[in-house]
């Protein structure tokens, strides 16, 4: 076991062989071209179909719920927030390329293949819409596999893609089927009333529909991201995608039958099927959200035994409540800088747990991938060391103490430093100084 002292400055990570993958600028340029081109084309299509007035009304009404839905997925992603660029990509993909492709496929099926609206709504729309919404997060998985570490990431990326898709679809419905239809027949008051009524139905009652359906694919993407098997990585998203299509088709079928036969059909289906599915998915989301906290408790103890953490620090990473308490304490002893350093420390520790779990599960099956993970591990350890220098040992209410991986050396009131073994359960989760550290693996 090689012993490492805490670095005084940024450490140079080991040389890493570059994996064969598209250069970042190529992927970025391609994403901008595809998303930007689709966004312009979709805007022109909506403007042509709705007119300036309908487009403006639909856009304003459709954007209103977006911050709330986006905030829900960002709240789900609090343990290890994903890069903003990837989050924006997932949302923009759902809002532009996915809607553009789905709109034209659905129009082609209805106008040129002369399929009935019921067939398009139940069979064609769920297939193309769920496939296109899922393609954006799948591109992240295929081109930047390390960006998706598990179920939470898969649900977040797919959910945001669904939110972007729903926003643009709502522009079409609220601006065209509601405002324009009422305005042309009875004037602006009628159009506004129809927008309000449809807003209640599509946003308050079913605003979760598109993100919910696509989140099923996100679970499959999470399985793929956590598997070392190439077959599982390739096939795991498919069951989730099929389930998303089935739920989407059932949702559209209820709406069609409600319009043609009885409005109670949709109400019964909504209460008996969709609400339980939504609550079940909510429970799954909360469970996977807490998984990253549980993972730190499982993966990081070897680092504590090697001297990189104290056992109470590991325990303090287990839940969001404990993390918040640690940030409050850091602000008390080191001000806003201490709070910021504690937040950086917690993010690095969570990322470290995910990187180590990735290696333990055999996901880095090639030499360059393993070297990349080892380099990231060392960078994260160095980052945590620099962060904890801001707040460790700064609490005037704590006696001078040091953790060496096996026990504490504490200064007692009589001036004598004595060695104290670690208690069976971590207590007083306040950072103290560390002795020279060893690599845990």
Protein Blocks (a to p, Z undefined) as FASTA:
>chain_A
ZZddddfbdcddddddddddddfklmmmmmmmmmmmmmmmmmmmmmmmnommlmmmmmmm
mmmmmmmmmmmmmmmmmmmccdfklmmmmmmmmmmmmmmmmmmmmmmmmmmnopafklmm
mmmmmmmmmmmmmmmmmmmmmmmmmlpgbjklmmmmmmmmmmmmmmmmmmmmmmmmmmmm
mmmmnojklmmmmmmmmmmmmmmmmmmmmmmmmmmmmmmmmmmmmpcbfklmmmmmmmmm
mmmmmmmmmmmmmmmmmmmmomklmmmmmmmmmmmmmmmmmmmmmmmmmmmmmmmmmmmm
mmmmnopacfklmmmmmpmklmmmmmmmmmmmnojmlmmmmmmmmmmmmmmmmmmmmmmn
opamcfklmmmmmmmmmmmmmmmmmmmmmmgopamkbccdddehjaccdddfkopacddd
ddfbdchiaccdddddddfZZ
